[in-house]
Amino acid sequence: MEPFQKITSRDNPRLVEARKIRDGKVPDKIFVEGQRLVTEVLRSGLNIAACFVAEEFRNRELVKAVAARSEIVELPAKLFESIADTQSPQGIVLIAKRPQCTLATIESRLAAAPLPVVIYLSEINNPSNLGAVLRTAEAAGVAGIIGSRDSTDVYSTKALRAAMGASFRLPAVENVVFYDVIEWAGNLELVTTASSASAECTYTQVDWRRPRLLIFGSEAHGLSERQLESVDETVRIPLENGVESLNLGVAAGILLFEAKRQTEIV
């Protein structure tokens, strides 16, 4: 390994800060761990504030690529484990600037998006589910993701791992109030469509070629009656054998790829 700066104390201020970023306590930075996600950050062009590598890390090409954009700090294995978020660390962590997106960012992408859909996530608490939705949404070609005030952090470590890089490419706006996003969608003439197990209309009966705001509620309790009454339409996925609901990522995939199928029909 090249002779990079070394840290040998667990209480070093840079490592203290890295743990705070890992735990979501520094609002303008994100903690990115593992070779795949580091590679995705390099591809995305995000601003990298720092890189920590374990002494035994041997992917020299990846280190060289990071070193062109950031300082590298080398840590003994045990010390690296003290900042890692995974049980079996791969030996590399980036501290990057948190992506900043606005509703205007998403608006600018709508016309050119392969799928003219924006997703709104209301009170989604499971970061793995949220990350899975981002990954699915990017694969389907949506314009962007909007999250409510009480949803989990799009850039938490678990959400980033589940999204597998989609978080760095797909615009995500957080902390948007439900009724504010409904008004925003109305101004853009987006059809507001909510997924609901009680809906009469099934997802295959919808004309997904019309630009939409697609809304998903909490895994635990869904959307309230008032929220459902405020949208243009609700849709459901028919389920057999007494199954009450699907995983959020699975449900999003079913709806989005039906929408994608319809938009690709000539």
HULIN-V440035 format. One line per field, one symbol per residue. ss: DSSP state (H for helix, E for strand, L for the rest). A space follows every 50 residues. Layout:
# HULIN-V440035
ss: ???
This chain:
# HULIN-V440035
ss: LLLLEEELLLLLHHHHHHHHHHLLLLLLEEEEELHHHHHHHHHHLLLEEE EEEELLLLLHHHHHHHHLLLLEEEELHHHHHHHLLLLLLLLEEEEEELLL LLHHHHHHHHLLLLLLEEEEELLLLLHHHHHHHHHHHHHHLLLEEEELLL LLLLLLHHHHHHHLLHHHLLLEELLLLHHHHHHHHHHLLLEEEEELLLLL LEHHHLLLLLLEEEEELELLLELLHHHHHLLLEEEELLLLLLLLLLLHHH HHHHHHHHHHHHHLLL
